Amino acid sequence: MGKILITGVAGLLGSRLADWLVNNTDYKVIGIDDLSGGFSENINRNVEFYKFNLIDLQALKGVFEKENIEIVYHFAAYAAEGLSPFIRKYNYENNLIASTNLITCSIQYNISRFVFASSMSVYGNKYDPPFNEDLPQAPIDPYAIAKYAVEMDLEIAYQQHGLKYTIIRPHNFYGINQNIWDKYRNVLGIWMYQVLNKKNPTIFGDGSQVRAFSYVDDAIAPMWKASQSKKCIGQIINLGGIKEYSISEACNILINVTGLNIDPIYLEPRHETKYAWSTWDKSVELLDFEHKIDLEEGLTKMWGWAKNQPNRERFIWPKYELNKGIYDYWKQE
Ligand SMILES: NC(=O)c1ccc[n+]([C@@H]2O[C@H](COP(=O)([O-])OP(=O)(O)OC[C@H]3O[C@@H](n4cnc5c(N)ncnc54)[C@H](O)[C@@H]3O)[C@@H](O)[C@H]2O)c1
């Protein structure tokens, strides 16, 4: 039986891909996660699970030595883009150095395909959307720089060592198993936490930012195809939504889904790309991507799930590496 390694297996994309692989393929799934941002309850019980941070190269080598891994899906990262300038060291260690450890092992142990979840953030705010894959990367924060650097490291690992990779640039996936308890990331999850806790949903700036959201299930079969198709080797492929919404519109859809009588609160704007969505033609052509679940339906599913979740304590950074320029709403006591 072949083996597939998923890093970030306790997170949104990793846990849902693991479920799908267990149910639809003969592969044995090996999972790594340090549970810093995901939850053990999300991990399919047929997954062989290892809990550690990918920064630990020795532990990682141990897994490769033991498991004879064929395919790697690299999803582990702390995706708090807006916070990344205030936790630079953590960001680069956790998202970049950790990734290079995985690339080292993947070369050393001759895996056949490395699928990396990069991010739409690598396009920055230099271009008018939709962003297509031929645009040069132009990141505007450390999170996106780490993603860009990993993309480049994969490219040279392919040239020098023949490591076959596929880069997926997802954007704005949401759904069941998403971390809704982190104060700093994923707008829909933040709103759900707030609404569940009887608080008004908050919007940074005036809410005219535009994003295209996709339900997590729509990402899974394309992720599978990414490791299976020879045409995907050495490719960069956007993945995500075909319909754009302003942040205010998206918030109203969520409020309607909850059936509650609440209004959003508008906060100080933050350093971010205002209009951001990507082309999807290449994902349709190479990965058979289909946008099946629209925002209202997806939020209805996620809301049903969220209401039955344990009331976890919200994750708040005890101390940032840098306080200068931090937004009022993230200031520490
Ligand atoms: N969800 C999206 O729409 C989206 C968009 C763009 C990019 N991405 C990228 O896709 C990947 C998966 O996203 P997601 O939404 O599932 O995120 P997620 O936060 O739900 O999952 C990430 C998982 O990785 C684990 N993790 C983080 N750093 C680790 C490390 N160094 N070692 C071991 N485990 C670690 C966390 O505990 C978590 O369970 C991430 O790399 C993210 O940057 C996601």
The ligand as an SDF file (V2000), in Angstrom:
LIG
                    3D

 44 48  0  0  0  0  0  0  0  0999 V2000
   -7.7440   27.9240    3.5890 N   0  0  0  0  0  0  0  0  0  0  0  0
   -7.4180   28.7440    2.6150 C   0  0  0  0  0  0  0  0  0  0  0  0
   -8.2490   29.3410    1.9650 O   0  0  0  0  0  0  0  0  0  0  0  0
   -5.9850   28.9530    2.2210 C   0  0  0  0  0  0  0  0  0  0  0  0
   -5.6870   30.0080    1.3580 C   0  0  0  0  0  0  0  0  0  0  0  0
   -4.3640   30.2040    0.9840 C   0  0  0  0  0  0  0  0  0  0  0  0
   -3.3830   29.3640    1.4620 C   0  0  0  0  0  0  0  0  0  0  0  0
   -3.7050   28.3580    2.3030 N   0  0  0  0  0  0  0  0  0  0  0  0
   -2.6310   27.5130    2.8070 C   0  0  0  0  0  0  0  0  0  0  0  0
   -3.0740   26.1710    2.8210 O   0  0  0  0  0  0  0  0  0  0  0  0
   -2.5520   25.5040    3.9540 C   0  0  0  0  0  0  0  0  0  0  0  0
   -3.6720   24.8780    4.7510 C   0  0  0  0  0  0  0  0  0  0  0  0
   -4.5880   25.8790    5.1060 O   0  0  0  0  0  0  0  0  0  0  0  0
   -5.7220   25.6060    6.1690 P   0  0  0  0  0  0  0  0  0  0  0  0
   -6.7720   26.6110    5.9430 O   0  0  0  0  0  0  0  0  0  0  0  0
   -6.0570   24.1680    6.1850 O   0  0  0  0  0  0  0  0  0  0  0  0
   -4.9410   26.0030    7.5190 O   0  0  0  0  0  0  0  0  0  0  0  0
   -5.1380   25.4440    8.9890 P   0  0  0  0  0  0  0  0  0  0  0  0
   -4.5920   26.4720    9.9240 O   0  0  0  0  0  0  0  0  0  0  0  0
   -6.5310   24.9880    9.1980 O   0  0  0  0  0  0  0  0  0  0  0  0
   -4.1960   24.1590    9.0240 O   0  0  0  0  0  0  0  0  0  0  0  0
   -2.8150   24.2390    9.1820 C   0  0  0  0  0  0  0  0  0  0  0  0
   -2.3930   23.1330   10.1340 C   0  0  0  0  0  0  0  0  0  0  0  0
   -0.9680   23.1040   10.1790 O   0  0  0  0  0  0  0  0  0  0  0  0
   -0.5290   22.9340   11.5380 C   0  0  0  0  0  0  0  0  0  0  0  0
    0.8080   23.5490   11.5960 N   0  0  0  0  0  0  0  0  0  0  0  0
    1.1030   24.8530   11.3770 C   0  0  0  0  0  0  0  0  0  0  0  0
    2.4350   25.0280   11.3580 N   0  0  0  0  0  0  0  0  0  0  0  0
    3.0000   23.8080   11.5920 C   0  0  0  0  0  0  0  0  0  0  0  0
    4.3430   23.3500   11.6510 C   0  0  0  0  0  0  0  0  0  0  0  0
    5.3740   24.1730   11.4500 N   0  0  0  0  0  0  0  0  0  0  0  0
    4.5570   22.0340   11.9070 N   0  0  0  0  0  0  0  0  0  0  0  0
    3.5140   21.1800   12.0850 C   0  0  0  0  0  0  0  0  0  0  0  0
    2.2310   21.5540   11.9920 N   0  0  0  0  0  0  0  0  0  0  0  0
    1.9620   22.8650   11.7520 C   0  0  0  0  0  0  0  0  0  0  0  0
   -1.5890   23.6120   12.3730 C   0  0  0  0  0  0  0  0  0  0  0  0
   -1.6620   23.0790   13.6770 O   0  0  0  0  0  0  0  0  0  0  0  0
   -2.8710   23.3440   11.5660 C   0  0  0  0  0  0  0  0  0  0  0  0
   -3.5210   22.1780   12.0040 O   0  0  0  0  0  0  0  0  0  0  0  0
   -1.7360   26.5420    4.7270 C   0  0  0  0  0  0  0  0  0  0  0  0
   -0.3890   26.3940    4.3870 O   0  0  0  0  0  0  0  0  0  0  0  0
   -2.2590   27.8600    4.2260 C   0  0  0  0  0  0  0  0  0  0  0  0
   -1.2550   28.8610    4.2690 O   0  0  0  0  0  0  0  0  0  0  0  0
   -4.9740   28.1490    2.7070 C   0  0  0  0  0  0  0  0  0  0  0  0
  1  2  1  0
  2  3  2  0
  2  4  1  0
  4  5  1  0
  4 44  2  0
  5  6  2  0
  6  7  1  0
  7  8  2  0
  8  9  1  0
  8 44  1  0
  9 10  1  0
  9 42  1  0
 10 11  1  0
 11 12  1  0
 11 40  1  0
 12 13  1  0
 13 14  1  0
 14 15  2  0
 14 16  1  0
 14 17  1  0
 17 18  1  0
 18 19  2  0
 18 20  1  0
 18 21  1  0
 21 22  1  0
 22 23  1  0
 23 24  1  0
 23 38  1  0
 24 25  1  0
 25 26  1  0
 25 36  1  0
 26 27  1  0
 26 35  1  0
 27 28  2  0
 28 29  1  0
 29 30  1  0
 29 35  2  0
 30 31  1  0
 30 32  2  0
 32 33  1  0
 33 34  2  0
 34 35  1  0
 36 37  1  0
 36 38  1  0
 38 39  1  0
 40 41  1  0
 40 42  1  0
 42 43  1  0
M  CHG  2   8   1  16  -1
M  END
$$$$
